[in-house]
Amino acid sequence: MNAESDIRYAQRLTVSKGRLWTGRILSTLPVLFMLMDGVMKLIKPDFVVKATTQLGYPENVIVLLGIVVLICTILYAIPPTAVIGAILLTAFLGGAVATHVRAGDPLFSHVLAPVYFGILIWVGFTCANRGSVLSFHSESNCDETFDNPGLKPGATLVAKSPAPWL
């Protein structure tokens, strides 16, 4: 790989400051909400227990749900694990959608609320990561791999976290 191709590849990976901060802000909102949700499930105040049991979950799973959401959120906030965190948060939010559908809750205020957070998670992630969720590149031939983004032998997975505090 020569210096010119290194420069061209670095320019392709560059994210504008505006786009980067947009991604960070859009990612921070659901992270803060999910952290609050997880902590509240660990603390188990009466209103959390009441709301969770009204949705059909037994009280003994509330702490476990809190641990799961906290792990998924922390994975999303750590740069090397941001992709898996986003995927796991999306799955968790999908379960929330299914729960609200089963409970017969209103569509726009309850059923689609987790979808809105999922959109914020992925739009924030892609804004902070040059518009692509995953970038594959090979140490030996960066330009060829960039033009043909399939994973090749010796390729490296690159993903950055949109979390501004990391």
N, C-alpha and C positions, 0 to 999 in steps of 0.2 A: 504494500500500500504506500503510495507516495503522499507528499505533503499537500498537494493540490486536492486529491480525493479526500484527505482528512478534513480539509477546510470545507469542501462542499458538503460532506456528510454532517459536520458540526452545524453548518448553516441550516440544513434540513431539520435537524433536531431542536433548533432554537425555538423557544416559545416567547412571544412578545410579553413584556411586563404586564400590559393590560389583560391579556388573555390568561397569564399565569395567576394574577390576583383575582380575576373573575373565577377561575377554577378553585382557588383556595377558599374564597368566600362561599361559593356554592357548595363546597365540600364540608366546610366548617359547620354550616347550619345543621345538616343531618347528623354530623358527628356529635355535636353538643346535645341534640335531642336524644339520640340513641344512648349516649352516656348517662343522661339524666334518667331515661327509662330504665336502664340496667341498674343503676344505683337505687332507684326507687323500688325495684323488684327485690333487691337485696335487703333494704331496710324494712319493707313490707308495712307501710302505714295502712290504716283501715280502708281508706278509699281505693288503694291499689288492690288489696285483697278482695274487696267487694266487687270492683269492676272486673277483675280476672275471673272470679267465680261466676259472675253473671254471664260471662262469655262461654262458660261451660268447662273451664279448667279447674282441677282440684287445687286446693290451697298449697299442697305439698310440692307442686311443680313451679311455683312462682320464683323461688330462689334459683332453681336450675335455668329457667328462662332468662333471668337476670344475668347469670354467669355466661350463658351462650351469647346474649346480645353484647355484653361487654367484651368478650373475646373477639367477636366478629368486628366490632367497632375499633378495637385496638389494632387488630390486623390491618384494617383499612388505613389507619393513621400512620403506620410504620412503612416507610418507603419500599423496602424489599418485599413486603407482603401485601401491598396495597391492592393488587389485582385480586388475590384470593379473598381478601377482606371484603372487597366490593361484591364479589360473587356470593359470598356467604351472607352478607347483609341483604342482597337481593333475594336470596332464598328465604331468609327470615321474614322479610317483608311480604313475600308471597304467602307465607303461612298466615300472616296477619290479615291479608286480603281474604283468604279462605275462611278464616275465623269470623270475620265480619259478614261475609256472605251467608255463612251458616246461621249466624245469629239474626239475620234479617235486618241489619242496620241500614241506615240511609246511604245511598250510593256515593254522592259527592263529598259528604262530610266525614264518613267513616270508612266505607269500602275502598275508596280511591285514595285516601290519605297516605297509606303506605306506598302506593304507586307514585305519588308526588315526591316522596322522599327518595324512592329509588331513582327517579329521573334526576333529582338534584345530585345524588351520589355519582351517577354515570356522566352527567354533563360536566360536573365539576372535575371529575377524573380526566375526561378527555380534553377539557380546556387546558388543564395543567400539563398535559402530556402530548402536546403537538397534534392534537386531533385524532390520535390513534390510541386504542386501548393497549395494544401490545406492539412492540417493535422488535423485529428479529434482525440481527446483523452478525456477520461473520468477521472475525478478526482479519482474515486473509484477503477477503474481497468484498469490502463494504458496499461499493456502488452496485455490484451485480446483485447482492442480496437485497439492497434497498429497492431496486427496480423489480425484483422478484421476491416478495416478502415471505415465501415459504421457508420453513425451518430447514436448514441444511446441516450436514455434519460439521461439528465444531462451532455451530452458531450459539449465540448467547442471548438469553431473554433479558430485555431491558424494560423496566417499568419504574416510574417515579410516583411517589405519593404526592397528592395535592395538599396534604396537611401543611399549613404554614408554619407550625411550631417545630417541624422536624427538618 
